[in-house]
């Protein structure tokens, strides 16, 4: 039996190789995964042309995944540096790489990723159109916007952020309801400017059926972009954000009618007390499609530490239903991240994702924590390092301050509660100062 997309296969009862791989990774039955995929509540972004991919699943009951943004800019065009970031991201356990390159030979880098990288690869074609055509924004035609989408599909990209939801109606509401930070989405600001200058409808909204045909042909997952995501706490959950989300929900149903897999992109900055409500609103308006969030950052005052503000919001979002966290690095709002920034961002996002998986009861999520606790109880330092989310950093901290006795650390020494409890429960004498 033939199928066009992973969603189509699930609906027809066809078990694909990708489904088997994901079910094994998740520790769930293939039949259960297929049922979620048939409903659109779980997805496997996997372009038919991405030869190097190790498929991963996103969605309800599955482990929370993380995405790493990278790519060249006008100021930094070193492809070798970006490839180092890619390798670091894969080594650190990131499931997705999003190439946001906005300068240089973007197609060369994109093809290198889909030919060699096992992670899911995502892009934002609207950025590349500006680079590729190298002409004034107002002169790019609707047909040219769509041609770039097809190019990315042919290059093997697994998911694309397309800003379909900011149509003329959304734009009117945005202009009526003034914001503190306006539109902070790069893609959203580009398409808004194009609409304002040309007077035309958003081409991705107007030609949505053509977009779906491309996605269906290559099995591209459509990541419906949040052009109106809030860029500061004050703009959180405002009229523009919700108006766009309503439109994205309508487009989700149209995509599913053509068996195109969908995820919805979510807010970037938001007070903690609004996060859970936003996840519930999204699940309702977008029919349970997987939610992909940037953070959200829970305060606006921490440049240099936004990997922490993001991890706080990401843990709450994922525990409340988000499926996919976009990492944020310490360099956010300041500069293009370097390799060290990428590592800090990934580790922070992975901590948030894992904490959320425990909170929402993902099967076996806490096994890792239990194993670490067992190693700590035994004061087995080597095993603790092996189990640490960042073994290198954990080991470096211990080696930087060696204790007098190997079975303690330099913080507690012979006051170590773990050591003393082990001894007293084994019937030994505990004499802290005489040892």
C-alpha angles and dihedrals in degrees: 000000000000127000136183104207139009088259091052090050092050091051091050093048094247115148108216126200088246092056091052092051093048094045090053092048091050096043093233136121116272089229091058092050091049092052091054092047093050088057093046092244092116130034140188108209102208123146112211088233098051097102098176099050125127098202122237131186129228127196150048116010092359125115115274111259130205133221127209120211118209141138143124128298134191090266097044119035102157106135092187090059091050090049089053088054090050092052091046090050093051092046090051093053105259111159096202140035120200114201108211095171113161102175142038128016095346095167093055091054093044092053091048089056097050092044097048112016120090093199123091110271122219133181142179104229093194090069091051094050090063090050097041100048094039094203140109113300093235091059096056109106130219089247091054092051089055093045090059090053089054091048091054090048091053090048090061103255112166100204134013131201106226119180098218099142099069098082128154093280093051090047091054091052091048092053092047094049106055118216132204093227103024113206113342098176108105092212092042093052091048095052092042090053091047092051092048094048098043100033088226130131119259101280093217090055095041093047097035093133091057089049090053091051090057092047091049093049094055099024093245116175109229112226102198103217125226102225089170098049111143114261096195137025093257092061095049117131094358129156095269093052093049094043090055092046090055089054091048089054090055092048090049091061091048090052093049089051086064094042092250115151115236141192127181124227118225146198127315105196124027141143113258093245092060099050101083092046090051091054090051092048091051094049089051100044095039097042097243097305112159113276121224114197135189099220102283095237109222098202134027099212103077112083106168090030101055091119085070097045088049095048091053092053093039093055091052093044094050093044086053095050112288113137104194130040123201108213122236121206131211086256094062111132089009114064146323107299121248126214093277091050090051091053093050091049094048095048091048092050093046091052090051092047093048093047089051093049089056091048094050094045102247105181114266093358092129095048089090092053092047091052090051091050090051090053091048092050089055092043086233100162097180091054090048090055091049091052097044117111086231107026093176094058094042092052093045092054093053093046092050091065111028115198125229090243121040095221092062138048128239091255099066107007109176089354088072106137093203093053094045095047091050089053099045092047089051089055096254127138116256113210108163101186099038099058 
